[in-house]
Amino acid sequence: MNPYIVLSTSPTFTKYSDKAKKILETHNCQLVMIPPQELKDNEHFKQVLSEADAWVVGTNKVRATDLEQASKLKIIIKHGTGIDSIDLEAAAKRGIIVANAPGTNASAVADLTIGLMIAAARQIVAADKKTRNGFWGPVIGFDVCGKTLGIIGLGQIGRGVARRARGFQMNILGYDLVHDAEFEKENGIQPAGLEEILSTADFITLHLPLTESTRNLIGARELALMKETAFLINTSRGELVDEEALLKALRNKKIAGAALDVFQIEPPINSNLLELENVIVTPHMGGYTYGAMSLTSEIVAQSIVNVLFGKPPLYEVKLGG
């Protein structure tokens, strides 16, 4: 029997997990890795895609035109959570299952969010640079303990941030379309509207999926509501923030600073945000820890095998669901 072809355009799939490799190997799957930067006009990619039974997606987009030549494809699965880069309608029309691995990197992203909050408040990156250049003296920052944290989006990551923030004795304001009164009570979260969070929080962190209603959720109007001593943290999706409006707010010191792990265009080579001293930037690394990447790969591999052998994936994504 010919092996099943598993195409991966996620460079980290199976990289940190021998278990994920064994799951594929023991089920007659042949893995073909193609780096995302080599996809454009790549004949080898097109050929593999036409033969692939499964496609593991990283940060690259999956378009309807890609699927026109994927006649054998049974499953497209995101090596992670966000599926906004996948044309769900086109996949559904072709009867291709779409799946992801939600929650596997929630702790990792929550950890980074707290780290960025502290780094921004205490100017850790700037202090590191100054010290390396011979400076020795106080670098004045903002307090974190006892301050007000506004969490916009109380999914698994937002909840993880809330749990960690309790250790800093923070006042926590939470916004989500779905209220979980029990969780909010257990973790000392005060439900609040967007405007209340924006106008009162010392730190605001975003944890929402990208949809048409959340695109540019934080724009000029929203930034104007924030306190001049407040910080914005985004480890979710770059498109949630109007970057031009954020640039103006930071340049004009309308807010104290920002910490960004995600951007509208990645990598943000030409972004003027990179020139500002009151911005900390990281390369969309929120979910990248050894533990998170191993678990993600294992769930992805098992979902692929499930589908190839007539079972549902562990976490199927339904169109409109």
Disulfide bonds with the S-S distance in Angstrom:
none
